[in-house]
């Protein structure tokens, strides 16, 4: 923490937290005499993850410096040949490197040095070694150098499939299983329509968010998920269907069109990926397609904000077209502090519009 330029007072506070921890052990339901922890914090202490992130930052710095000194080589990705060597998420680390014995040995030594300096030891029994375009014999040889378990792609990392073709419906089985698991624990016949509607919006609509934010779901997967939601809403089960009195697309449509605002899974998937925004309606007023013009100018909330701004500073009117916003702001005769503030707001709005219209 001293090397990260934390102040002396802050370091004393953290040191006090580390040296003042006491605990006891429950034996037959009765706590023993308290004893002082010699190392670390109490189990479940909310400060632990923050201190761990500070400590694991040393691993990032070690790998970065090893790359600069050509001790460890990462891989080149993309058309710009970006050098990537590792990804970190909490206590998980994904290290990528060039295929060579020297690179593998240097990585093992770097992890060993990190363990000796920080006290954090890599659990090689839980670590796995993957190879791309290499036979199994070489994979096992390199895994033995790092003392890891050899494995093959595809695999699961942070709950997501890694190396899988997500255009195949079989790789979406975890999402289908989640829906089935939820629906088997609920008895739709014993829940009112209002209760089913609430569960559809709050639970079933959010189960696939993690996958939908990264992968485009195949049409057959969307259809299967919508079928499960439709059967549950009309009081059916996983085995038998019940008669649907209204077309499901109309049920999912906004309330202004006579629907229940359940929302389409396909539209949610596209919105999370930044694609096909024409199918997403405004989440604030539910009155029109969510475009940059509607978000900043035509929406009911945007109009109320503009009316407040014009009344505060005595403007006669505000632009009805987002493209004319900059020229309108330049034509205003404002005092310097207000102009700086207002120019900042306008520039931010125009920048958001450009990002909104960008083809991701």
C-alpha positions in Angstrom: 0.0 0.0 0.0 3.0 2.3 0.6 4.2 1.6 -3.0 0.7 2.5 -4.2 1.0 5.9 -2.5 -1.6 5.4 0.2 -1.2 7.8 3.1 0.3 6.9 6.4 -3.0 7.4 8.3 -4.8 5.0 5.9 -2.1 2.4 6.2 -2.4 2.6 10.0 -6.2 2.1 9.8 -5.8 -1.0 7.7 -3.0 -2.3 9.9 -5.3 -1.8 12.9 -8.0 -3.9 11.2 -5.6 -6.7 10.5 -4.1 -6.8 14.0 -7.4 -6.4 16.0 -9.3 -9.4 14.7 -10.4 -12.0 17.3 -12.5 -15.2 16.8 -13.7 -18.3 18.5 -14.8 -21.9 17.5 -18.2 -23.4 18.1 -17.8 -26.8 19.8 -21.1 -28.6 20.3 -22.9 -25.3 19.9 -20.9 -23.5 22.5 -18.1 -20.9 21.6 -14.6 -21.5 22.9 -12.4 -18.8 24.4 -11.5 -16.1 21.9 -8.1 -16.1 20.3 -6.3 -13.5 18.2 -5.9 -14.0 14.4 -2.2 -14.0 13.5 -2.9 -13.4 9.8 -5.7 -11.9 7.8 -9.2 -10.8 8.7 -12.3 -12.5 10.0 -14.1 -14.9 7.6 -16.7 -13.0 5.7 -15.2 -9.6 6.6 -16.5 -7.0 4.0 -13.0 -5.4 3.9 -11.4 -8.6 2.6 -12.3 -8.3 -1.1 -11.0 -4.8 -1.3 -7.7 -5.7 0.2 -7.5 -8.7 -2.1 -7.9 -6.5 -5.1 -5.1 -4.3 -3.9 -2.9 -7.3 -3.4 -3.7 -9.0 -6.7 -2.8 -5.8 -8.5 0.8 -6.9 -7.9 0.2 -9.9 -10.2 -1.0 -7.5 -13.0 2.1 -5.3 -12.5 4.4 -8.4 -12.5 3.0 -9.7 -15.8 3.1 -6.3 -17.4 6.7 -5.8 -16.4 7.6 -9.3 -17.6 6.2 -8.5 -21.0 8.1 -5.3 -21.2 11.4 -7.1 -20.4 10.5 -10.0 -22.8 10.4 -12.5 -20.0 6.9 -13.5 -20.8 5.1 -13.2 -24.2 1.4 -12.8 -24.6 -0.6 -13.2 -27.7 -1.5 -10.8 -30.5 -5.3 -10.4 -31.2 -7.4 -8.4 -33.6 -6.4 -6.5 -36.8 -4.4 -4.0 -34.6 -2.4 -6.8 -33.1 -3.2 -5.8 -29.5 -0.9 -7.6 -27.1 -3.0 -9.5 -24.5 -1.4 -11.5 -21.7 -4.0 -11.9 -18.9 -7.6 -11.1 -17.7 -8.5 -10.8 -14.1 -11.9 -10.9 -12.4 -11.8 -11.0 -8.6 -9.9 -14.1 -7.6 -10.0 -15.6 -11.1 -7.2 -15.1 -13.6 -7.0 -16.1 -17.3 -3.4 -16.0 -18.5 -2.7 -16.1 -22.3 0.7 -16.7 -23.7 2.8 -17.8 -26.7 3.3 -21.5 -27.1 6.9 -22.2 -26.0 8.6 -24.2 -23.3 10.6 -21.1 -22.2 7.3 -19.1 -21.9 5.7 -21.7 -19.7 8.7 -22.1 -17.4 9.0 -18.3 -17.0 5.3 -18.1 -16.2 5.7 -20.7 -13.5 8.6 -18.8 -12.0 6.6 -15.5 -12.1 3.7 -17.1 -10.2 6.2 -18.6 -7.7 7.8 -15.2 -7.1 4.3 -13.6 -6.7 3.5 -16.3 -4.0 6.8 -15.6 -2.1 6.3 -11.9 -2.1 2.6 -11.6 -1.4 1.7 -14.8 0.4 -1.0 -15.6 -2.1 -0.4 -19.1 -3.5 -1.9 -20.3 -6.8 -4.0 -23.4 -6.3 -2.6 -25.5 -9.2 -4.9 -28.4 -8.4 -7.9 -26.2 -9.4 -6.1 -24.5 -12.3 -6.5 -25.8 -15.8 -4.2 -25.6 -18.9 -5.7 -25.2 -22.3 -4.1 -25.3 -25.8 -5.3 -24.3 -29.2 -4.2 -26.2 -32.3 -1.8 -28.5 -30.4 -2.0 -32.2 -29.9 -2.7 -33.8 -26.5 0.8 -35.1 -25.9 2.3 -31.5 -26.0 -0.6 -30.2 -23.9 0.1 -32.8 -21.1 3.8 -31.9 -21.3 3.3 -28.2 -20.9 0.6 -28.8 -18.1 3.2 -30.8 -16.2 5.6 -27.8 -16.3 3.0 -25.6 -14.7 1.6 -28.4 -12.4 -1.9 -27.8 -13.8 -4.6 -30.2 -15.0 -4.7 -30.5 -18.9 -8.1 -29.7 -20.3 -9.7 -29.0 -23.7 -12.0 -26.5 -25.2 -14.9 -25.7 -25.0 -15.2 -25.1 -21.3 -17.0 -22.8 -18.9 -15.4 -19.7 -17.5 -17.3 -17.3 -15.1 -20.5 -19.1 -15.9 -20.2 -18.6 -19.7 -19.2 -21.1 -22.4 -15.7 -20.5 -23.7 -14.8 -21.7 -27.2 -18.4 -22.9 -27.9 -20.3 -22.0 -31.1 -23.2 -20.1 -29.7 -25.1 -20.3 -33.0 -25.9 -23.9 -32.0 -28.9 -24.4 -29.8 -27.3 -27.1 -27.8 -24.9 -24.6 -26.2 -27.9 -22.7 -24.8 -29.0 -25.6 -22.7 -28.0 -23.9 -19.4 -30.5 -21.1 -20.0 -33.3 -23.6 -20.9 -32.4 -25.6 -17.8 -32.7 -22.5 -15.6 -36.2 -21.8 -17.1 -37.2 -25.4 -16.5 -35.9 -25.3 -12.9 -37.8 -22.2 -12.1 -41.0 -23.4 -13.7 -41.0 -26.8 -12.0 -40.8 -25.1 -8.6 -43.8 -22.9 -9.4 -47.4 -24.1 -9.6 -49.0 -21.7 -12.1 -52.6 -23.0 -11.2 -52.2 -21.7 -7.7 -50.9 -18.2 -8.8 -53.2 -15.5 -10.0 -52.7 -13.8 -13.4 -51.2 -10.8 -11.6 -48.7 -13.0 -9.8 -47.7 -14.8 -13.0 -47.3 -11.5 -14.7 -45.0 -10.2 -11.9 -42.9 -13.4 -12.0 -42.6 -13.2 -15.8 -41.3 -9.6 -15.7 -39.0 -9.8 -12.6 -37.7 -13.4 -12.8 -38.1 -15.1 -16.2 -37.4 -12.0 -18.1 -34.0 -11.6 -16.3 -32.8 -15.2 -16.3 -31.1 -14.9 -19.6 -29.6 -11.4 -19.2 -26.0 -12.7 -18.6 -26.0 -14.7 -21.9 -28.1 -12.2 -23.8 -25.6 -9.4 -23.1 -22.8 -11.3 -24.8 -24.3 -13.7 -27.4 -27.0 -13.5 -30.0 -29.5 -16.2 -29.3 -30.6 -18.5 -32.2 -34.3 -18.1 -33.3 -35.1 -21.7 -32.1 -33.8 -20.9 -28.6 -35.9 -17.7 -28.4 -39.0 -19.6 -29.6 -38.5 -22.3 -26.9 -38.1 -19.7 -24.1 -41.1 -17.7 -25.3 -43.1 -21.0 -25.4 -42.2 -21.7 -21.7 -43.2 -18.2 -20.7 -46.4 -18.4 -22.7 -47.4 -21.7 -21.1 -46.7 -20.5 -17.6 -48.7 -17.3 -18.1 -51.8 -19.0 -19.4 -51.7 -21.6 -16.5 -50.1 -24.5 -18.3 -47.2 -26.6 -17.3 -44.0 -28.1 -18.9 -46.0 -31.1 -20.0 -49.4 -29.8 -21.2 -50.5 -26.5 -22.7 -53.6 -24.4 -22.0 -55.6 -22.4 -24.4 -54.2 -18.9 -25.1 -56.9 -16.3 -25.5 -54.7 -13.6 -27.0 -51.7 -13.8 -29.4 -48.5 -13.8 -27.4 -47.0 -10.9 -29.4 -49.9 -8.7 -28.3 -49.5 -9.8 -24.7 -45.8 -8.7 -24.8 -46.5 -5.4 -26.5 -46.5 -2.0 -24.6 -49.6 -1.0 -22.7 -50.3 1.8 -25.1 -51.0 -0.9 -27.7 -53.1 -3.0 -25.3 -50.4 -5.3 -24.1 -49.0 -6.1 -20.7 -45.4 -4.8 -21.2 -43.8 -8.2 -20.7 -41.3 -7.5 -23.5 -39.9 -9.7 -26.2 -36.8 -11.8 -25.4 -35.5 -11.2 -28.9 -35.8 -7.4 -28.6 -34.1 -7.6 -25.2 -31.3 -9.7 -26.7 -30.7 -7.3 -29.5 -30.8 -4.2 -27.2 -28.2 -5.7 -24.9 -25.9 -6.3 -27.9 -26.5 -2.8 -29.2 -28.2 -4.2 -32.3 -31.5 -3.6 -34.0 -32.5 -0.7 -31.8 -35.6 0.0 -33.9 -37.4 -2.8 -32.1 -36.9 -1.3 -28.6 -39.5 1.1 -27.2 -38.8 3.9 -24.7 -38.5 2.5 -21.2 -39.5 5.8 -19.7 -42.8 6.8 -21.4 -43.4 3.6 -23.5 -44.8 5.9 -26.2 -42.4 5.5 -29.2 -39.3 3.8 -30.5 -36.2 4.6 -28.5 -34.1 6.9 -30.7 -31.7 9.6 -29.9 -34.2 12.2 -31.0 -36.9 10.7 -28.8 -34.6 10.2 -25.8 -33.3 13.8 -25.6 -36.1 15.9 -27.2 -39.5 14.2 -27.8 -39.8 12.1 -24.6 -42.3 13.4 -22.0 -39.5 13.5 -19.4 -37.1 15.3 -21.8 -39.8 17.9 -22.6 -40.4 18.6 -18.9 -36.7 19.0 -18.3 -36.4 21.4 -21.3 -39.3 23.5 -20.0 -37.7 23.8 -16.6 -34.4 24.9 -18.2 -36.1 27.5 -20.3 -38.0 28.9 -17.4 -34.9 29.0 -15.2 -32.7 31.0 -17.6 -35.5 32.8 -19.5 -35.1 31.2 -22.9 -38.0 31.7 -25.3 -37.9 28.2 -26.7 -35.7 25.2 -27.2 -34.8 23.3 -30.4 -37.2 20.6 -31.6 -34.4 18.9 -33.6 -31.4 17.3 -32.0 -29.2 18.2 -35.0 -29.7 21.9 -34.4 -28.8 21.7 -30.7 -25.2 23.0 -31.0 -26.1 26.0 -33.3 -28.9 26.9 -30.9 -26.6 26.9 -27.9 -24.1 29.1 -29.7 -26.8 31.7 -30.5 -27.6 32.2 -26.8 -26.2 35.2 -25.0 -25.3 33.7 -21.7 -23.0 34.8 -18.9 -19.7 33.0 -18.7 -20.3 30.5 -15.8 -23.7 29.5 -17.2 -22.4 29.2 -20.7 -19.6 26.9 -19.6 -22.1 24.7 -17.8 -24.6 24.7 -20.6 -22.0 24.0 -23.3 -20.8 21.0 -21.3 -24.4 19.7 -21.1 -24.9 20.2 -24.9 -21.6 18.7 -25.9 -22.4 15.6 -23.7 -25.8 15.2 -25.3 -24.4 15.4 -28.8 -21.7 12.9 -27.9 -24.3 10.5 -26.5 -26.3 10.9 -29.7 -23.2 10.0 -31.8 -22.6 6.9 -29.6 -26.3 6.0 -29.8 -26.3 6.1 -33.6 -23.0 4.3 -34.0 -23.1 0.8 -35.6 -21.6 -1.4 -32.9 
